[in-house]
Amino acid sequence: MLQNYFKIAWRNLQRNKGYTFINIAGLALSIASALLIFILISYHLSFDTFHKNKDRIYRVVTEIHNENVDYTPGVPPPFSKALRTDYANAEKVARVVTYSNTLISLTSEKEVKKFQEETGVACAEPEFFEIFNFPLVRGDIKTALAEPNTAVLTQKLAKKYFGAEDPMGKTILLNNKTTFKITGVLKALPENTDRRQEIYLSNGSAKDIDVKLTTEDWGGIHNTTNCFVLLKPGVKSETAEDFLKAWVGKYRELKNGKQGYVFKMQPLSDIHFNARYNGYVDKKYLWALVFIGIFLIITACVNFINLATAQALNRSKEVGVRKVLGSSRGQLFWQFITETSFITFFAVLLALGLSVLGLPYLNELFKTTLALHIFNNEALFLFILPLFIIVVFLSGSYPGLILSGFQPVTVLKGKLSQSKIGGFSLRKILVVTQFAISQVLIIGTIVIAGQMNFVKKTDLGFNKDAIIMLPVPVTDSVGRIKMQTLRDRLDAIPGVEKASLCMEAPAADADMTSNVFYNNSPKDELWEVNKKEADDQYLAAFGLKLLAGRNLYPSDTVREYLVNETFVKKVNLPSPQDIINKTIMINAKKALVVGVVKDFYNSSFHDEIAPLAIASNYRNYNHCAVKFHFTGQDKLLLAAVEKAWNQTYPEYVYDAQFLDERIAKFYELDNVMLKLIEVFACIAIFIGCLGLYGLVSFMAVRKTKEIGVRKVLGADVKDILWLFGKEFARLLLIAFLIAAPVAWWAMHKYLLDFKYRINIGVEIFLTAIIVTFIIAAVTVSYISLKASFANPVKSLRTE
């Protein structure tokens, strides 16, 4: 019996090649999309799940309660030490501080080798490796970082630095300042971990690395100073948070009658996804991909049902004969399910091939190294098998039930019509469903693209074009002279308009915030100020506009301040001029306000413009911003800048970045999502067009004689085209009425992540419906025109 099912199914598929192709193509595209989405989501959900005690590992994060609530993954420097002493329910506590873009030098060779490590280094307390499972392949994890000036590094870096030589006992130089001896080699880091640092330094060297690490000040918090806790078995995170609420008052005084810091326990499983605390990807984006995958599968299944019911009349006599010869309804049902299984099986094979072809592009988009292991990936198999079964029964059940339910007497007398099998009314619903999904994706694409275009074209309040950010690696008293030397050398280069020493660009993701005292007030304000430290050339280099007062005078230390419009509004002054010569104090540095700059976007459009103050302080200058006047000799100009930098800092590695590229990274994930939704929208539209083409082809065959009669009675081409188009036009409008509110709700939620955003106007929905109509018209035009130009004599010859 089963063999007979397969044989008949194969013959039917060969007989109806167009029907088979459309269904296989549609299902293959949707399944391939679902596979790629599954691989991507599985990858992100696997982050840091390999740690032995993952369910008991937490990171302590901080809510800073001022006028608003700010969130940071950091804690004060002495936090871990105090918590380890005071909290009995913590089995292990460890602080880890990360530094990005660090210079590692090897001085044992005749020629000094320099490596700029983008992921940087981490200074970790000993218990860090007892909390996390990062095993050593060389050395003892319990003693490797026990002594000051010791370090462990990964196998990858050991090979990079020392080749085939034994790295144990060798030394590395950090930022040309501190020497560390290699006492251990870590196993290569898994791809699915957020801990990307490949060098860990002993906490005993904290003072040599950064004097701030040894301070007992509970007022300052930096994002990179993290505290991890391994709670004892059975202890809940809520219990730990209750302890922290009462405990923090022991070390930090109340601010304006309130505890300014609120410490929370963040589960390890939340770190990768929580955008508040610099997580890589918000889970809502993953859920969006899940729904897109489901929508694409539904779209392809709708195609299948549409075409199967449209072809029902063609197969009705076959069913009638089979029933007369003794076939039961159950046997006929499983015959059609077998045909569906054949189509789905070939679609899955094609989908796997398409996934293999598409995976490199997905890796390039997300900067990952994902692989599709078809034969040794249990999770992938457990996904494909249920997906196969769901698609088979979702696509084949209804057509199978309809076809197997035909009455043989009615069929063989030729009295069966499409209305008796729920034909076109059902297909109306399915077409509406299909194009509603497509229009939701089209509207989503238009909105996200519009927001990204808004981000690119909106005036940021400063100049970001033709500006390069050069690192300034030395900020001590000797470094001050080198900074000035670098700026003088750059100013002498033809084509360089301005060079400014500064901590960061006007818009940056690594700014410094602090409390502020205004006009000799004994209490600090309820809000924090964003402090930018820069020289007197900062305004000119970035094109910042003064609204009142004057620019900073040349200085190496804090002697005066510039503030922005938002700062003036925060202190309730009516105009910028009113704050001139008022005093403010930030980090115990009191000085007069000498100027007010026009507001500029100091972060991404996800955040509001903050109150900020600009002052000079060479000890915090990390960059030299160089404003160019580009000519036809751009390469020579950039080479001259690099030469000037290398002459000033020959012992460091040149690592410059264009400012516009740094700002573009603020929206990296948004642009990735835009590209994905564009691709999936195109796939949904293509699948829908395949089905529409199949339906119109079927209609053209069924209406051959009707079209002939109409033409004989005087109908012209446009009348025949309208015969095909009017029904689908109504269906597309209904689909739009369903899709529009759904898409508006989804995109409204998306745009809420931006403090500065576009409005979802009527033009967006008009564009979506026009695009849909054009695509549908192009799809049906070929068959419609072919039918309208057909010779009516041929179609009526049999009458």
N, C-alpha and C positions, 0 to 999 in steps of 0.2 A: 504493500500500500504506500509506504513512504517513498519507495523508489519511483512509483507511478506519479506521486505528487511532484517530485523533483523533475521528472521527465516532461510532464505537461507544463509545469511552470516555466521551464527553460524554453519550450517551444512557443509559449505565449509571449514571452519577453522578446524572443527573436522576431516574432511576427509583428510586434508593435515597437519598432526600434525608436521612433521619436518619443513615444510615451516613456520608454525605458530610460532613454538618455536624459530627458528632462528631470525625471525623478532621481536618478543616480547623481546627476550633477548638483541638484538642489540639496539632497541629503548629504552628499560628500562635503560640500562647502560648509554647511551648518555643523556637521560633526567635526570637521577639521577645526573650525572656530572654537567649538566646545572643548576639544582636546587641548588646544593651545591655552585657553583660559584655565582649564583644569591644571595644567602643568605650572602655569604662572602662579595661580592661587596656592597650590600645594607647596610651591617653593617658599612663598612668603609665610604661610602658616607653619612652616617647619623651622623658622628662625629660633635658635637657641633652645630647641626642644631636646637636644642630645645631652644636656646636663643632668647628672644623676638625681639631684634634688630640686629639679626645676620648679616644682609646685610650692616649695618653701623659700625660694629666692625672691627677694624684693629689692627694689631700689627706692631709697628715700628721696622724695622730690619735695619741692617747696612752692607753696602758694604765698605770694607777697601781697598782703592786704593793705592797700592804701586807698586812694580815691576809687581806683578800680582794682581788680584782682589780676595780677600777672603770675605767670607760671614759668618755673625753671627746673631743670633736672638736677641742678646743683644744690649744694649745702655749704654752710660755713666751714672753713678749714679745720677747726677743732671738733667738728660734729662727731666724727666716727670714734675718736678717742674717748669722748665723754659718754657716748652711747654704749661703747664696749664696757665701760666701767660701771654704768648705772643700770643698764637694762638686763635683768637676769634671764628673760625669755629669748634673748638673742644668742643662738648657738655660736655664730660667727659674725663678725663685723669687719668690713674692710673698705678703706677709702682707695679710690683710684683716680688719678688726675691725668688727663690726656693733653698732649701738645701736638698740634698738626704741623705739617711742613717743617720738619726739623732736619738739620744738617748732621749727617754722620760721616766722620772722616776716619780713614785708616792710616795711621802714621808709622806703622812698623815697616812699611815697604820703603824702598828707595824713593819711589814716587808717591806722593800723597794722593790717595783716592778719595773722592768726595761723592756722597750720595744724598740727594734731596728726597727724603721720605715723606710723601704726601700724607699717608695715614699717620705719620708721626710716631711718638713713643708714649708710654704710659708709666707713671710712677705709682707703684702699687704697694699697699701694706701686705705683709706675709700671708694673712688669712684669705686673700683674694683667690689664691689657687686652691684653697680648701673649700671655697664656696663654689667655684666654677671648675668644670672638667676640661682643662687645657693641659693634657699630659706632656711630660718631658720625655724625649727619647734619649737625652744625655743629661746627666746630673741628677741631683736629688731635689725635688720640689720643696721639701721642708727646710733645706739649708741653702738653696741656690741664691736667694736674695736676703739672707740673714745678715750679711756684712755690708757696710757702706760701699758705694762705688762698684757694685756688681750688677750684672745684667743677664737676662736670658733673651734669646731671639729665636725665631722660627727656623725650621729647616730651609725654607725658601731663601731667607736672608742670609743664613749661614753659607749656603752655596753661592749666593750672589756676591758676598763679601770675600769669602776665603776659598772658593772653588772646592777642590777635592781635599783640601787640608783640614785637619782637625781644628774646629773653632775654639775648643775648650782652652781657657787660659789666655786667649788672645785679647787684645784691647780695642775698644772703639772710642772715638772722641766725639762728644755731643756738643754741637754748636760752637766748636773750637774753644770750649771752655773746660769741660769736665771729662775725665777719662774713666771708663768703666771696663771691668774685666768680665769676660764671658764665662759664666759658671753653669750654664745650662742651655739646652737646645729644645725648644718646643716642637711638638708635632705640628705639621702644617695645619693652619687654621681651616676649619670647614668653611665652605662657601656661605652656609646659612647661619652666620652669626653677625651680630651688630658690633662685636668687639673686633675691630679691624686692625688695631695696633699690633705690630709684629715684633716690637722690642719692649720689654718690661724692665724697668730700673728699680733698684732697691729703694725702699722708703727711707732708709737711713741716709740717703744722699739728698733728701728733699731740700735741705738748706742750700746746697750747692746748685740745685736745679732752679729753684724759685724760692726766695726768702718768704714769700707770702704763704707758702705751705706750712710753715712752722709758727705762724702767728696764732695767737689765742683770741683774735678779734672775731666776734660773732656777727658783726654787721655786714661784712662783705661776702657776696656769693658770686661764684663764677660757674657758668654752665658746665664747664669741663671738670669740675670737682664733684665727683659722684661718690655716694656711699651705698654699698650693697650689704644686705643683711640676710643671713640664713636663720630663719626662725626655728625654734625647737618644734619637734613633732607635736601636732595638736593645737599649736598657738595660732589664733586667727589674726589676720591683718588688722581687723577692727580693734582688737585688744591692744595691739602695738600702737595704733594711732591714738587711742584714748590715753595711753601712757605719754606719748609725745606731746599732746596738748597741754598736759599739766607740767611735764618735765622741762619744756623749753624755757619756762619762766625762771628756772634756776640759773640760767646762763644769759638770758637776754631780757632787758628791761622793757616794760610796756611802752608803746608809742602812742601818745595821745589817748591814753586809757585803754588801748587795745594791743593785743599781741600781733605785731606786724607780720611775723612768719608763722605759717601753718604747715607742718610737715605731714606728708601723706606717704603711705606705703604703696608703691606701684609694682604690681606683679611682673615677673620677668616676661610673661607671655604678652604683656601690654606694651612693652618698650618699643617694639618694632612698629606699632600701629598708632601710637598716641601722638598726634600732631602737636598737642600742647607742649609736650616735652621732647620736641625734635624727632619724633618718630618718622620713619622713612615714608610709610604709606598709610593713609587713613583707611580703616576697614570699610568705610562706606564706598570707597572706590572699588574695592574688591567685590562688595555686594552688587555694585552697578555692573561689573563684568559678569557676575553670575547671572543676573537677570537678562543681560544682553545675550548670553549663551543660551538661556532657556527660550528667549524670544526667537532666536535664529532656528532652534530645533522646531519650535511650534510653526514657524513660517514654512519650513521645508515639509513638515507633516501636513500642513494645510494644502500645500501644492499637491501632495500625493492624494489626499482625499478628494480634492477638487477634480483632478484628472481621472481618478478611478470612478467617481460617480458620473462624470461626463461620458465615460466610455461604457457605462453600464448597459445602455441600450444595445451597443454593438455585441455585447457578450450574453445578451438575454436568451437568445435561441440556444446557445451552448448550454446554459444552465437548464433550460427547459428539457432539452434532449437528455441531459445527465439525470435529471429527476425522473423522467419517464423510464429510463433504463435502470432505476433503482438506487441512485445516489441519495444519501440522506443530507439534511441541511448541515449537520455537523461535518460531514465529509467535504462538502462544498466550501464551508467556512474555512476549514484547515487547508484546503487547496489554495484559497486566496491568501491566507496567511503565509503559506509556503512561498508564493510568488513575491509577497512583500519581503519575506526573509531573504530571498535571492537578491532583490534590489538593494536591501539594506546591507547585506554582506558585501556586495561589490562597492557600495558607497563607503563602508567602513575601510575597506582596503585602499580605495582612492583617497579617503580622508587621511589615513596614516601617511601616505605619500605626500599629500599636500602639507601636512603638519611638519614633516621632515624638511620640506622646502621652505616653509614659513618660519621655522624656529630660529634660523640665523638672524632674520630681521627682528624677531622679538628680542633676541639676546642683544642685538645692537641698540635697540630702543631702550631697554632697561639696564644695559651694561652688565649683563649676567652671562653665565656660561652654562645655561640649561641644556640638557640633552634628553632626547626621546629614546629611552631604552625599552623597546617594544617587548622583548622576550624575557627580560629579567627585572621588570618593574611590576611588582605585585599590585601596587596601588593603581597603576594605570590600567591593568587588566581588570581589576575590580570596578573601575569606572566604565570601561568600554563595554563589558558584558551586560550590566544593567541598562546602560544607555541603548545598546543594541535591542534588548528585549522591549524597552519602553517605546523606542521608535517603531519597531515592528508592530506592536499592538496599538499604538496611538495612530499609526498610519493605516494599518490594515483591518482593524476591527470593524469600523463602521462600513466601509465598502464591502467587506466580507459578509457582514450580517445582511446588508441590503441585497447583494447579489444572490446570496444563498436563500433568501426569502421569497424569490420570485415564484409565482404560481405557474406551473407548466402549461395549463390550459390557456391562460391569458397570454403567456409569452408566445406560444406556438400559433395562436390565432392572430398575432400581430397587434394586439390591443394594448400593449404596454407603452406608456408614455413617460416622459421625464417627470411630469407632475406627480405620477403615482409612486415614484421612488424618491420624492422630496428633492428632485434634482437641482433645478436652478435656484430655488429658495435657499437650499442649504449652501450652495456655492456662493450665493450673495453674502451670506454670513461669513463664510470662510475668506472670501476676497476682502471684505471689510476688515476682518481680523488681521489679515496679512499686511494690508497697506496701512492700517493703524499703527502697527509695530514699526513699519518702515518710516512713517512720518514722525513718530516719536524720536527715532534715531536721527532723522534729518534735522528736526528742530533742535535737538541736543547739539548736533554738530555746529549749526549756525550760531547758537548762543555761546558755546565755548570758544569758537573761532572769533566771535565778536568781542568777547572779554579779552582774549589774548591780543587782538588787534588794538583794543582800547589801552591795554597795558603798554604796547609798543609805541603808540602814537601820542599818548598823553604827555604833556610837558611835565617833567619831573621836578621842575624848579631849579635844575642845575644841568650843566652840560655833561653828557655821558659819552659823547662821540669823540673819537680821536684822542682818548686819554688812556695812558698805560700806567698801571700801578706796579712800581718797583719795590722789592723788599728792602727794608733797612734793618740789617741783622744785629747791629751793635748800638745800644742806647745808653751806654755809660758816658763818663766824661771824655774819654778818648773818642768814643763814637760820635760825640757832638761835633768834633772837628771834622770827622770823616763825612758826616751828614752834610755839613756846609760845603766841603770839598766836592761832594757828589753834585750838589745843587749848582755850584759854580760851573762845574764841567758841563752839566746838562744845559745850562743857560747859554753857554758858548757855542752850542751846536746849532747851525742854521736849520730852521724849520721847527725848533722848539719854542713855543710861545711863552709858556710858564712852567716852572717846576715848584712844587709845594711839598714840604715835609709835614706829615700828618699821621695820626693814628689810623684812620680809616677814611674811605670815600664818604660823601654825604649820605649815600644809601648803602648800608652794609648789614650783614647778619651777625656781626660780632662787635656790637657796640657796648659801651659801658654806661650803666645807669647808677644814679646815686640820689640820696636825699638832698634837699636844698633848703637853705635858710634865706628868706627874702627880707631885705631892708632892716637888718639887725633884729629880726624877730627872735625871741628866745626858743621858739618851737619851730621845728621843721615843717614844711608843707605836707599835706596829705597825699601828694603825688611825687613821683620821682622824675628827675631830669635826665635826659640823654646827653651825656657829656662827650663832646668831640674835641680832641686836642690837636691843634694845627698851628702852623706859622702864619705870618702876615700875608703870604701869597695864596692862601687857601681860597679866598673869595674869588680872586682873579682867575685862578687855574680852573675852577669849576663853574665860573659864571654866576655865582650867587649874588643876589641883588640886595643892596642896603636900602631899608625904608626910612631909617632915622639914625642919627649919630654918624660915627666914623668907623673905619676898619681898625683892627688891632695894630698897635705899633710893634716893630720887631722886638722879640724877647725870647728868652729860653725858658722862662718860668711863668707861672700864673700871676699876671699883674692886672689884667682887665678881662672882661667877658663880652662876647656877643651873644645875644639870645634871638629866638625866632618869634614870629607873631603868636604862635600857640602859647609860648611862655608868658607873653604879655597878657593874653586872655585869661590864663590860669591865675594870675595875680590880680585880676579884675581891674585892669587899667583901661581907660577908654581909647587911648591911642599909643602907638609905638614911642612917640616922643616923650611920653610921661615916665618911661622907665629909665631914660638916660640919666646917668650919675647916681642911680640907686645902687645899693650894695647887695650882692648875693654871696653866699658862702656854700661851696661844694667841696666835700672831703677836706674840711678844715682850711680851705683856701678861700679867703675873703678878698673881693675886689669889686671895682665899680663896673657897671654895665655901660659900655661906651657906644654900642650900636645894636640895631635890630635888623635882622635879615628876613627877607620874605620867606614864608613857609616853603619847604621843599619836602618831598617824600623821602623820609630818612630810613625807610625799610621797604618791604614789598607792599603791594596793594592789599595784602591780607591784613595788614595792621594799620592803625590810625597814625597820623602824623603826631609825633611826640613833642612835648616841650623840650627844647634842647639849649645847650650853652656851648659856645666855642671859646677855648682859651689856649694859650701857648704853653707847652711843657715838653721839652725835648726828650725827657725820659720815657715818654709813652709814644714816641713816633715809631711806627712800624713800617711805614711806607713813604715812598716819594712819588707823588702824582705828577706825571709829565703830560702837559697839554701840547699836542702837535698842530702844526699847520701842514697837512699832507700835500705833497706835490707829486710829480711823476717819479721822484727818486725815493719812494717810501722805504724800499728795502735798504737802501744806503743809510737812510735816516735811522731806522731801527737798529741797524748794525752799529752805527755811531753811538747810540744810547747804550747798547750792550757793552761796547768797548769802554765807555766812560764808567759804567758800573763795575766792570771787571777790574779796571785800574784802581778803583777805590776799595773794592772788597775782593781781592784776588783769592782769598782763602775760603770764599763761599761759592755757592752754586747760583748762577743767574736763573731766576724763576719769575718772569714778569707776566702779567695778565692784562688784557684790555678790559676796561671798566664795563663796557656794554656787555661783554661776555659774562662777567661776574654777576651783573644784574639779571641777565637772562636765566641764570641758574636758580633765581628765586622761584621761577615758574616752570622748572624742569618737569616736575610731575604733571602739572596742568597741560603742558604741551604733549607729554607722552599720552595722557588720556585723550587729548584731542585727536592725535594720530590714530589711536586705537578705535575710537568711536567713528572716525571717518571711514576706516577700513570696514568695520562691522556694518555701518550704514550702507556702504556700497554693496556688501555681500547680501544684506537683507533685501535691498532694492533689486539686485540681480536675480535672487531666488524668486522674488515676487514677479519679476518680468518673465522669467521662465514659465511660471505657472500661467501668467496672463497670456503669453504667446500660445501655450498649449490649449487654453480655453477658447481663444479666438479662432485658432485653427479648427477646433472641433465645431464651433458655431458655424464657421464658413462651410464646412461639409454638410451640417444638418440643414443649413438655410440655402443650399445651392438652388433648389427649385424656386424658393420664395424670392430670391434675388433675381432669378430669371424672369419671373412673372412681373416683378416691380419694374424691371428695365423695359419689358415689352409695353407696360402701361405708361411709360414715360419718365421713370425715375432716372436722375442723372447721378454722377459720381458722388457728389456731396450728400445726396440723400442716402446712398448706400453706406457711405462712411458714418453718417449719423445713426444709421440702423445699428451699427456695431458700437459706436461710441457713447450713445446716450445712456445705456444701461451702466456702463463702467464709470461714466462721469458721475452719475448719482451715487454709486458705491464709493467712489473716491471722496466725495464730499461728506458722506456719512462717516467714513474712516477718519477724515480730518476732524470732524466734530467730536469724535471719541478721543483722538490722539492729542488735540490741542490742550485740553485741561490737564491731562496726564503729564505731557511734556512741560507745561508751565510749572506744575508743582515740583517736578524733579529738578528743573533748571533753577527755580527759585531757591530750592534747598542748596544747590551747588553754589549759587552766587552769594549766599549768606556768608560763605567763607571769606569773601572779599569785603573789606571796609569801603573800598572805592570800586564801583562796578557799573556795568551798563544797565539800562532798563530793558525789560522784555517787552518790546513794543509790537504793535500790530504788524509792522513791516516784516518781522521775523516769521510770523505765521503765514503772511501772504507769500513770502518767498518760498516757504516749505510747500504750500499747496500748489504754487505755480510749477516748481521743480517736479513735484509728483505728477502733475498733469502732463508736463512735457515728456517725462520718461515713459508714462503710460501710453501717450499718443504715438511716440516713436515705436514702442513695442508692438502696438496693434496695427500700425499704419501699413506695413508690408502686406500682411494677410488681407486686410480690409481693401486695400487698393487692388490687390490681385483678384479678389472676389468681385469688386465693382467693375473691373475691366473685362471680366469673363464674357464670352459670347453666350447670350441667353438661348440661342438656338441649340447649343450643345447640352445645356442644362435641362431643356424642356423636350428634347428629342424623344425621350421614353414615354412622355405623356400622351 
